[in-house]
Amino acid sequence: MRVNIPDLKGGIPQTRRFAHPNSMKAFKDIDLRGKHKEIYNLCFQKDMPLTDREIKDLLGYSDMNSVRPRISELIDFGFLKETGKIKDYVTRKTVRLVKAVQKPEIQLNLFK
């Protein structure tokens, strides 16, 4: 008998696939603060697709892990959206492009 073993080459599944609806609602009901707000405001002001590295550089951080998890969380909860892919100028790997979702209720919460 053959046993199906899941293929985890892509790593552990991302939270966006398994986020509980109550968690998503609670996150949307709070105001963005800290890095979340900083990243969203940058993307909103630039109004163009940006890579994680460009966001990191524009905000003055030295490590990609300073922004990458926050960007993924903002995508998961609908504040940013992936708009395409491009080759990273440093690693030469294909990376995501993200852009701010312009929802009036999001903008009101952020600029209080």
N, CA and C atoms as a LAMMPS dump frame, in Angstrom:
ITEM: TIMESTEP
0
ITEM: NUMBER OF ATOMS
336
ITEM: BOX BOUNDS ff ff ff
-5.0000000000000000e+02 5.0000000000000000e+02
-5.0000000000000000e+02 5.0000000000000000e+02
-5.0000000000000000e+02 5.0000000000000000e+02
ITEM: ATOMS id mol type element x y z
1 1 1 N 0.838 -1.184 0
2 1 2 C 0 0 0
3 1 3 C 0.883 1.247 0
4 2 1 N 0.54 2.187 -0.835
5 2 2 C 1.297 3.422 -0.971
6 2 3 C 0.731 4.516 -0.088
7 3 1 N 1.59 5.251 0.581
8 3 2 C 1.162 6.35 1.444
9 3 3 C 1.53 7.655 0.762
10 4 1 N 0.568 8.548 0.656
11 4 2 C 0.845 9.856 0.056
12 4 3 C 1.495 10.765 1.083
13 5 1 N 2.695 11.21 0.787
14 5 2 C 3.408 12.135 1.654
15 5 3 C 3.328 13.516 1.012
16 6 1 N 2.892 14.53 1.754
17 6 2 C 2.773 15.862 1.16
18 6 3 C 4.129 16.408 0.724
19 7 1 N 4.134 17.084 -0.387
20 7 2 C 5.345 17.704 -0.915
21 7 3 C 5.524 19.062 -0.258
22 8 1 N 6.557 19.23 0.552
23 8 2 C 6.789 20.489 1.253
24 8 3 C 7.966 21.264 0.657
25 9 1 N 8.236 21.047 -0.629
26 9 2 C 9.341 21.77 -1.261
27 9 3 C 9.136 23.274 -1.197
28 10 1 N 7.895 23.708 -1.223
29 10 2 C 7.602 25.132 -1.159
30 10 3 C 7.611 25.677 0.252
31 11 1 N 7.903 24.849 1.241
32 11 2 C 7.936 25.295 2.624
33 11 3 C 6.608 25.078 3.313
34 12 1 N 6.521 25.601 4.503
35 12 2 C 5.298 25.492 5.295
36 12 3 C 4.236 26.38 4.667
37 13 1 N 2.99 25.922 4.578
38 13 2 C 1.94 26.746 3.974
39 13 3 C 1.814 28.103 4.663
40 14 1 N 1.56 29.128 3.874
41 14 2 C 1.446 30.489 4.386
42 14 3 C 0.165 30.664 5.178
43 15 1 N 0.173 31.624 6.11
44 15 2 C -0.974 31.862 6.975
45 15 3 C -2.196 32.312 6.196
46 16 1 N -2.015 32.951 5.063
47 16 2 C -3.164 33.473 4.339
48 16 3 C -4.113 32.362 3.907
49 17 1 N -3.61 31.158 3.756
50 17 2 C -4.458 30.047 3.345
51 17 3 C -5.247 29.474 4.513
52 18 1 N -4.767 29.731 5.739
53 18 2 C -5.367 29.112 6.897
54 18 3 C -5.839 30.118 7.946
55 19 1 N -5.891 31.386 7.606
56 19 2 C -6.288 32.414 8.576
57 19 3 C -7.761 32.228 8.934
58 20 1 N -8.025 32.225 10.202
59 20 2 C -9.388 32.078 10.696
60 20 3 C -10.167 33.359 10.372
61 21 1 N -11.412 33.251 9.921
62 21 2 C -12.196 34.446 9.569
63 21 3 C -12.29 35.471 10.704
64 22 1 N -12.388 35.005 11.953
65 22 2 C -12.446 35.949 13.075
66 22 3 C -11.143 36.724 13.216
67 23 1 N -10.017 36.053 12.976
68 23 2 C -8.719 36.731 13.042
69 23 3 C -8.621 37.79 11.962
70 24 1 N -9.095 37.463 10.773
71 24 2 C -9.047 38.43 9.671
72 24 3 C -9.93 39.637 9.987
73 25 1 N -11.12 39.408 10.518
74 25 2 C -12.015 40.515 10.855
75 25 3 C -11.404 41.391 11.94
76 26 1 N -10.82 40.772 12.953
77 26 2 C -10.199 41.529 14.048
78 26 3 C -9.05 42.385 13.534
79 27 1 N -8.254 41.843 12.614
80 27 2 C -7.134 42.606 12.067
81 27 3 C -7.638 43.803 11.268
82 28 1 N -8.695 43.603 10.486
83 28 2 C -9.229 44.696 9.679
84 28 3 C -9.878 45.786 10.532
85 29 1 N -10.334 45.435 11.723
86 29 2 C -10.994 46.403 12.592
87 29 3 C -10.025 47.305 13.352
88 30 1 N -8.73 46.97 13.373
89 30 2 C -7.777 47.792 14.111
90 30 3 C -7.062 48.75 13.178
91 31 1 N -6.564 49.82 13.757
92 31 2 C -5.758 50.764 12.992
93 31 3 C -4.368 50.163 12.789
94 32 1 N -3.787 50.435 11.621
95 32 2 C -2.422 49.978 11.385
96 32 3 C -1.466 50.854 12.176
97 33 1 N -0.448 50.225 12.741
98 33 2 C 0.562 50.951 13.506
99 33 3 C 1.943 50.401 13.157
100 34 1 N 2.947 51.137 13.513
101 34 2 C 4.323 50.675 13.351
102 34 3 C 4.696 50.431 11.898
103 35 1 N 5.371 49.302 11.678
104 35 2 C 5.858 48.977 10.329
105 35 3 C 4.722 48.768 9.338
106 36 1 N 3.611 48.188 9.792
107 36 2 C 2.475 47.995 8.893
108 36 3 C 2.056 49.336 8.298
109 37 1 N 1.901 50.32 9.146
110 37 2 C 1.459 51.639 8.69
111 37 3 C 2.521 52.29 7.808
112 38 1 N 3.769 52.156 8.215
113 38 2 C 4.884 52.738 7.467
114 38 3 C 4.941 52.157 6.043
115 39 1 N 4.821 50.85 5.936
116 39 2 C 4.873 50.174 4.629
117 39 3 C 3.666 50.548 3.781
118 40 1 N 2.462 50.497 4.388
119 40 2 C 1.261 50.84 3.625
120 40 3 C 1.323 52.281 3.132
121 41 1 N 1.716 53.214 3.995
122 41 2 C 1.795 54.628 3.599
123 41 3 C 2.777 54.836 2.449
124 42 1 N 3.927 54.151 2.498
125 42 2 C 4.895 54.263 1.41
126 42 3 C 4.29 53.772 0.099
127 43 1 N 3.672 52.589 0.14
128 43 2 C 3.07 52.028 -1.077
129 43 3 C 1.941 52.913 -1.59
130 44 1 N 1.162 53.471 -0.669
131 44 2 C 0.058 54.341 -1.061
132 44 3 C 0.587 55.628 -1.712
133 45 1 N 1.618 56.233 -1.126
134 45 2 C 2.175 57.473 -1.657
135 45 3 C 2.856 57.258 -3.004
136 46 1 N 3.588 56.147 -3.151
137 46 2 C 4.283 55.87 -4.42
138 46 3 C 3.285 55.538 -5.528
139 47 1 N 2.175 54.914 -5.179
140 47 2 C 1.122 54.552 -6.136
141 47 3 C 1.675 53.845 -7.365
142 48 1 N 2.632 52.955 -7.142
143 48 2 C 3.199 52.139 -8.215
144 48 3 C 3.661 50.823 -7.61
145 49 1 N 3.739 49.77 -8.404
146 49 2 C 4.202 48.491 -7.858
147 49 3 C 5.653 48.587 -7.374
148 50 1 N 5.915 48.005 -6.201
149 50 2 C 7.25 47.995 -5.61
150 50 3 C 7.613 46.574 -5.188
151 51 1 N 8.895 46.267 -5.222
152 51 2 C 9.359 44.977 -4.708
153 51 3 C 9.617 45.124 -3.213
154 52 1 N 9.757 43.984 -2.543
155 52 2 C 10.081 44.009 -1.115
156 52 3 C 11.397 44.753 -0.882
157 53 1 N 12.373 44.532 -1.753
158 53 2 C 13.682 45.182 -1.619
159 53 3 C 13.565 46.695 -1.793
160 54 1 N 12.765 47.138 -2.75
161 54 2 C 12.582 48.582 -2.945
162 54 3 C 11.931 49.213 -1.716
163 55 1 N 10.969 48.522 -1.127
164 55 2 C 10.316 49.027 0.084
165 55 3 C 11.341 49.122 1.212
166 56 1 N 12.137 48.074 1.371
167 56 2 C 13.18 48.06 2.401
168 56 3 C 14.142 49.23 2.214
169 57 1 N 14.598 49.438 0.984
170 57 2 C 15.553 50.509 0.696
171 57 3 C 14.939 51.889 0.919
172 58 1 N 13.709 52.082 0.459
173 58 2 C 13.056 53.387 0.603
174 58 3 C 12.779 53.732 2.068
175 59 1 N 12.542 52.718 2.898
176 59 2 C 12.288 52.956 4.311
177 59 3 C 13.573 53.001 5.141
178 60 1 N 14.696 52.647 4.517
179 60 2 C 15.982 52.736 5.201
180 60 3 C 16.334 51.564 6.102
181 61 1 N 15.701 50.42 5.895
182 61 2 C 16.041 49.239 6.684
183 61 3 C 17.217 48.515 6.035
184 62 1 N 17.973 47.773 6.847
185 62 2 C 19.147 47.078 6.32
186 62 3 C 18.881 45.606 6.009
187 63 1 N 17.805 45.054 6.568
188 63 2 C 17.53 43.631 6.427
189 63 3 C 16.17 43.408 5.771
190 64 1 N 16.13 42.491 4.811
191 64 2 C 14.872 42.174 4.127
192 64 3 C 13.822 41.651 5.109
193 65 1 N 14.271 40.964 6.16
194 65 2 C 13.324 40.415 7.133
195 65 3 C 12.689 41.497 7.998
196 66 1 N 13.12 42.728 7.837
197 66 2 C 12.483 43.838 8.55
198 66 3 C 11.136 44.19 7.933
199 67 1 N 10.987 43.932 6.636
200 67 2 C 9.747 44.32 5.951
201 67 3 C 8.982 43.153 5.349
202 68 1 N 9.656 42.114 4.947
203 68 2 C 9 41.014 4.216
204 68 3 C 7.82 40.401 4.973
205 69 1 N 7.956 40.067 6.266
206 69 2 C 6.796 39.482 6.971
207 69 3 C 5.619 40.459 7.065
208 70 1 N 5.904 41.722 7.279
209 70 2 C 4.831 42.731 7.369
210 70 3 C 4.13 42.9 6.017
211 71 1 N 4.881 42.842 4.926
212 71 2 C 4.284 42.939 3.588
213 71 3 C 3.357 41.752 3.357
214 72 1 N 3.801 40.546 3.724
215 72 2 C 2.959 39.352 3.561
216 72 3 C 1.68 39.472 4.381
217 73 1 N 1.787 40.005 5.597
218 73 2 C 0.597 40.188 6.43
219 73 3 C -0.356 41.211 5.808
220 74 1 N 0.18 42.285 5.28
221 74 2 C -0.66 43.301 4.636
222 74 3 C -1.357 42.736 3.402
223 75 1 N -0.692 41.854 2.682
224 75 2 C -1.319 41.186 1.528
225 75 3 C -2.422 40.25 2.02
226 76 1 N -2.114 39.468 3.054
227 76 2 C -3.085 38.503 3.595
228 76 3 C -4.396 39.171 3.983
229 77 1 N -4.318 40.369 4.539
230 77 2 C -5.502 41.038 5.048
231 77 3 C -6.036 42.114 4.114
232 78 1 N -5.537 42.163 2.875
233 78 2 C -6.145 43.004 1.853
234 78 3 C -5.721 44.461 1.799
235 79 1 N -4.649 44.84 2.494
236 79 2 C -4.185 46.222 2.431
237 79 3 C -3.256 46.442 1.242
238 80 1 N -2.518 45.402 0.859
239 80 2 C -1.665 45.423 -0.327
240 80 3 C -2.089 44.269 -1.223
241 81 1 N -1.759 44.377 -2.501
242 81 2 C -2.03 43.263 -3.415
243 81 3 C -0.816 43.038 -4.304
244 82 1 N -0.627 41.786 -4.665
245 82 2 C 0.447 41.451 -5.593
246 82 3 C -0.024 41.815 -6.995
247 83 1 N 0.818 42.547 -7.713
248 83 2 C 0.407 42.995 -9.038
249 83 3 C 1.255 42.414 -10.157
250 84 1 N 2.242 41.626 -9.818
251 84 2 C 3.072 41.036 -10.857
252 84 3 C 4.37 40.502 -10.29
253 85 1 N 5.28 40.2 -11.197
254 85 2 C 6.589 39.671 -10.818
255 85 3 C 7.659 40.358 -11.645
256 86 1 N 8.874 40.404 -11.096
257 86 2 C 10.003 41.032 -11.775
258 86 3 C 11.277 40.389 -11.259
259 87 1 N 12.359 40.481 -12.01
260 87 2 C 13.651 39.973 -11.557
261 87 3 C 14.265 40.974 -10.585
262 88 1 N 14.69 40.478 -9.433
263 88 2 C 15.349 41.313 -8.433
264 88 3 C 16.719 41.723 -8.971
265 89 1 N 17.083 42.984 -8.813
266 89 2 C 18.342 43.474 -9.359
267 89 3 C 19.559 43.01 -8.561
268 90 1 N 19.358 42.476 -7.359
269 90 2 C 20.476 41.987 -6.554
270 90 3 C 20.624 40.475 -6.697
271 91 1 N 19.555 39.75 -6.453
272 91 2 C 19.624 38.281 -6.45
273 91 3 C 19.369 37.663 -7.816
274 92 1 N 18.794 38.412 -8.722
275 92 2 C 18.41 37.924 -10.057
276 92 3 C 17.332 36.847 -10
277 93 1 N 16.614 36.771 -8.873
278 93 2 C 15.494 35.836 -8.744
279 93 3 C 14.203 36.586 -9.018
280 94 1 N 13.171 35.839 -9.397
281 94 2 C 11.866 36.442 -9.628
282 94 3 C 11.225 36.753 -8.283
283 95 1 N 10.784 38 -8.127
284 95 2 C 10.17 38.449 -6.866
285 95 3 C 8.828 39.1 -7.164
286 96 1 N 8.038 39.295 -6.12
287 96 2 C 6.706 39.878 -6.276
288 96 3 C 6.774 41.404 -6.338
289 97 1 N 5.781 41.957 -6.992
290 97 2 C 5.535 43.402 -6.97
291 97 3 C 4.246 43.608 -6.189
292 98 1 N 4.241 44.59 -5.297
293 98 2 C 3.045 44.862 -4.505
294 98 3 C 2.638 46.321 -4.664
295 99 1 N 1.345 46.54 -4.491
296 99 2 C 0.787 47.889 -4.602
297 99 3 C -0.316 48.042 -3.556
298 100 1 N -0.504 49.251 -3.064
299 100 2 C -1.531 49.512 -2.053
300 100 3 C -2.918 49.374 -2.663
301 101 1 N -3.805 48.742 -1.904
302 101 2 C -5.216 48.684 -2.266
303 101 3 C -5.829 49.961 -1.749
304 102 1 N -6.481 50.691 -2.598
305 102 2 C -7.003 51.996 -2.202
306 102 3 C -8.476 51.897 -1.863
307 103 1 N -8.738 51.525 -0.618
308 103 2 C -10.101 51.435 -0.116
309 103 3 C -10.34 52.63 0.792
310 104 1 N -11.437 53.342 0.634
311 104 2 C -11.694 54.512 1.486
312 104 3 C -11.663 54.208 2.975
313 105 1 N -12.207 53.049 3.409
314 105 2 C -12.23 52.757 4.844
315 105 3 C -10.826 52.526 5.388
316 106 1 N -9.921 51.993 4.562
317 106 2 C -8.531 51.814 4.985
318 106 3 C -7.874 53.175 5.15
319 107 1 N -8.086 54.051 4.172
320 107 2 C -7.448 55.358 4.221
321 107 3 C -7.927 56.156 5.429
322 108 1 N -9.206 56.089 5.762
323 108 2 C -9.713 56.818 6.909
324 108 3 C -9.062 56.341 8.196
325 109 1 N -8.887 55.039 8.35
326 109 2 C -8.273 54.493 9.564
327 109 3 C -6.805 54.887 9.694
328 110 1 N -6.104 54.985 8.568
329 110 2 C -4.678 55.246 8.622
330 110 3 C -4.323 56.692 8.886
331 111 1 N -5.169 57.592 8.484
332 111 2 C -4.797 59.009 8.555
333 111 3 C -5.537 59.762 9.632
334 112 1 N -5.946 59.079 10.695
335 112 2 C -6.61 59.726 11.824
336 112 3 C -5.62 60.526 12.62
